[in-house]
Amino acid sequence: MLNSFKADTVVIAGTVTQICVEETVRQAFHHGFKAIVLRDCMSSFKPQLHEATLKNLNMKFGAVVSSEEFIELAT
């Protein structure tokens, strides 16, 4: 569906950063999409895993930004 809209970027938010969000970001990357991860629009039951996952994603799989930063970039 994303390809039919000629999308090249996805914006990702969700819950359980180190499981569901991470898998979504990695799949987006592997399917050729740029990922923007909204750090303050997700959650985890383990804050240290949340932070570690965001660091890892930012290094390779997508840009990690706050929702405020994203709004500034998008306008």
C-alpha positions in Angstrom: 0.0 0.0 0.0 2.8 2.4 0.9 4.4 1.8 -2.5 1.1 2.6 -4.3 1.2 6.0 -2.7 4.9 6.4 -3.7 5.8 6.8 0.0 9.5 6.7 0.9 9.3 7.5 4.6 7.3 6.2 7.5 6.8 7.9 10.9 6.6 5.4 13.7 5.1 5.5 17.2 3.8 2.8 19.4 4.2 0.7 22.5 6.9 -1.6 23.8 9.8 0.1 22.2 12.2 -2.8 22.3 9.7 -5.3 20.8 6.9 -4.0 18.5 8.4 -0.6 17.7 11.8 -2.0 17.0 10.5 -4.7 14.7 8.4 -2.2 12.7 11.4 0.1 12.3 13.7 -2.7 11.2 11.0 -4.0 8.7 10.6 -0.5 7.2 14.4 -0.3 6.8 14.6 -3.7 5.1 11.8 -2.8 2.7 13.6 0.4 1.7 11.7 3.0 3.6 13.3 5.8 5.7 12.0 5.6 9.2 11.4 8.5 11.6 11.0 7.3 15.2 9.1 9.6 17.6 10.9 9.0 20.9 8.2 10.6 23.0 5.3 8.8 21.3 6.2 5.3 22.5 6.6 3.5 25.7 8.2 0.5 27.4 7.9 -1.4 30.7 11.7 -1.1 31.0 13.1 2.5 30.7 16.6 1.3 30.2 15.6 -1.0 27.3 13.6 1.9 25.8 16.7 4.1 25.8 19.0 1.4 24.5 16.7 0.5 21.7 16.4 4.1 20.6 20.2 4.4 20.5 20.4 1.3 18.4 17.7 2.3 16.0 19.2 5.8 15.6 22.6 4.3 14.7 21.4 2.3 11.7 17.7 2.0 11.1 16.1 5.4 11.3 16.2 8.9 12.7 15.0 9.2 16.3 13.4 12.6 17.1 10.9 14.1 19.4 7.4 14.8 18.2 8.2 18.5 18.5 11.3 18.2 16.3 9.2 16.2 13.8 6.6 18.9 13.6 9.3 21.6 13.0 10.8 19.5 10.2 7.5 18.8 8.6 6.4 22.4 8.5 
